[in-house]
Amino acid sequence: MKTLILGASGATGKLLVEQLLLAEQNIKVVIRPTAQIPTFWQNHANLEIISAEISKMKTVLMKEIVSDCNSVAVCLGHNLNFKGLFGKPRRLVTDAVRLLTSSILKVQNQKPIKLVLMNTAGNRNRDLKESISVSESLIITLLRLLLPPHLDNELAAEYLRKKIGKQNNTIEWVVVRPDSLIDETQVSQYSLLPSPNTSAIFKPGKTSRINVAHFMADLIQKADLWNKWEGQMPVIYNQI
């Protein structure tokens, strides 16, 4: 088994790399040339580091990178500064999902490749017709207009839901939806739900990044867990 991770140098991506390395999995990561990475990554036998800009990568190169992988995890996000929130690329996550899926579709694999996308509880699963209040709907509409990363998350998930779908013979997917992300040092008890049980706008829950990484790693490795959530958008909360 080999997993490709995009966004591996981010706060959650690094933790996912660690979770998979602890499980002795083989990993490829694509990171920016300027990204800061842990020292122990440099010569790790199970880790291949590819230095490249995802936003500038062509399908032919991504096809080569993903050709020997059984799964892909996308932990990409926008930096929480002015340039990251409002600068280019505004569709970082969506474009990466498009690049990945178009590349995977060109690879001749006997089994479908698993794709796990980290998203947000603020994005609804339209398959389940998740309802929200009028006031929450108004705020989300404003977020789409004023905060490009929110729309990027929505479009990335919708691309998998609508364009790839649930009957694809080459790509299977799960969209993981954490709520407000926090930092913790250890994996703790967490809950997995088909839909949010609280408002991500007015009463957000909390999800530690290490729990997100743990769940994503388990999805990649455990067939029964994958079969339970494949084609769905589970919400993950820390248990209080």
N, C-alpha and C positions, 0 to 999 in steps of 0.2 A: 504494500500500500504506500502511495506517495501523495502528499497534499501540497497544492500550491496555495500560498497565502498572499493576498494583496492587502496593503495597509499594515504590513507586519511591524513597521517601526512605530506605529501609533500605540496609544496607551493600552488598548484592548488587544491589538494585534500581537504585541510582544508577549502578553500573557497567554495567548493561544499558542504561539510558538513554544513557549515553555511547557504548556500542558501536553502538547504532542511529543515534544522531546522527552519528557518524563515517561511517556508511554512507549518510547523507543520507536517512534514513527519516523519515516523519511519525509523531509520537508524541502520545498523550494519556496523562496521568498523573492518578491520583486520589490525593491526599495529605491528611493531616490538616491542619487550619488551623494547628496549632502546629508542624508539621514544619519542620526546617531543610533548606533546599535550596541547591545551588550558585548563586552570583550569576548565572552566565551562562545559567541556565535562564530567567530572568525575561522576557527579550524575544527568545528564540530563535524564529526564523521557523517551525521545524519542530516546535515543542513547544507543546502546549496543556495548561495546568495547571488542574485542577479541584480546588477545595478542598472536601473533604467527609469525613465519617466513614463508612467502608465499613460498619461494624457497624450504622449507623443508616439506611442507604440503602434505598429501596424499589425494587421491580422496575421501576416505570414510569420512574424516573430513570435507572437503569442501562441500560434498553433504549434510551433516547435517547442515552446516552453511547456505547454499543457499536454503534449502528446503522450507522455509517460505517466500522467497523473490520474489517480482514481477519484480525486475530490479536489474541490476548490473552495476556499473561504475568502470572503470579501469583508474586510474590516476597515475599509476606507472611510474617511470623514473629512470634513472641512475644519481647518484650524480656527480656533475661537479668537480671532483677531479681525481687524477691519478687512485686510486683504483676503483672509481665508473665508470670511462670510460673504463678501461682496465682489471679490475679484475673480478672475478666471483661473482655472476652468470652473464654470458655474454648474456644470453637469458632470462633475468628476465621477460620482458613483454610477450614475446612469450610463455614461459612456464606457466605463470599465465593464459593467455588466454586458453591454452590447458587444464590446470587443471580445470578452470571454466567451459568450455564447456563440458568436459567429465563428470564433476559432475552434471551439469544441465541436461544432457541427461539421467541421471539415476534417476532424480526426476520425479515423476508422477504428472505433472501439467496439469490443464484443459486448461490454456491459455499459449501462448509462453512467455518466460522470455525475457525482453529487456536487451540488453548488449550494453553499450556505452563505446567506447574505445577512450581515448585521444591519438592522434598520432602527426603528424607533416606535415606541408605543403611541406616539402622537400621530402615527399613520394608520388609517383604518384598513381592515381587511374587507374589501368590497364583496368577496364571496359570501361572507357571513352577514352582510348588510348591518354592520355594527352601527347602532344609532348614537347620535350625540345631540346635545341641546342646541337650541338656536344660538345662544350666546357663544358656545364653544365653536360652532360652525362659522360664525362671523370672525372669531379670532383666528381660526385656521385659514380662512380665506385671506385675511391680512398677512398671515405668515407666508402664504404662497407668494403674495405680491411683494413683500418687503424683505423676506429672509430666504434667499436662494437655496440654502442647504435643505430647508424643509421640503420644498418642491422637488429637489433632487432625490431625496429619500423616497418620496411618493412615486416618482417616475421610475425609479430603479425597481421597486417592488412590483409596480404595475406592468413593467416590461416582462418580468418573469411570469406574472399571473396571466397576462393576455397574449403576449407574443410567443413565449415558450410553452405555456400551458401545462396541464397535468398529465397529458397523454403522450408526451414526447419520448421517443425511444432512445434518445441520445443524452438528454439532460434531465435530471431530477433536481428539485430544489426545495429548500426550506428558508423562509425569511424569519429571522430571530428579532423580536421586538422588546428590547429592554426599555424601562422607564428612566427616570433621572439617574444618570450614572454616577457612582461614587467609587472611591478607592478603598480597598481593603486588602490585607496581606494574605488572607487565607480563604479557601473555598468554604462557604457556609451553606446552610439549608436554603433552598430556594423553591419557588412554586412555578409551575408551567401551566398556562391557561390558554385556551383557544382565542380568547378576547380579553381586553382590559377589564378589570373589575373596579376601576376608579378612573377619574378624569385625569388625563395626562396634562391638561391645561390648568384646571382649578384645584385638583387634589392629587398631584403626581405621587406615584410610588417610588421606591428606591431599588436600584439594581446595582450590585457591585460588578465592576469590570471583570474581576477574576471569576465570578459566577457565570457571566456571559461566556468567557473563554472556556470554562469547564463544560458548559452545555454544548457549545459548538464543537469542542473536541469529542465529546461523547456522541454527538450526532454523526460525526465522521466515522467513528470507530464501531459503534454499536448498531447492528442491523435492526434489532427490535425497536430501538428508539427512533431510528430513521423511518422505519415503516409506519410508526405511529404519527409522525409529524410531516412526512413528505407531502409537498404540495400545499402546505399550510403556513400560517404566520403566527407561531406561538409567542405569547407574551411571557416574559420572565421577570419575577419580582423576588427580592430577598424576603425570606420569612421573618416576621417580627417576633 
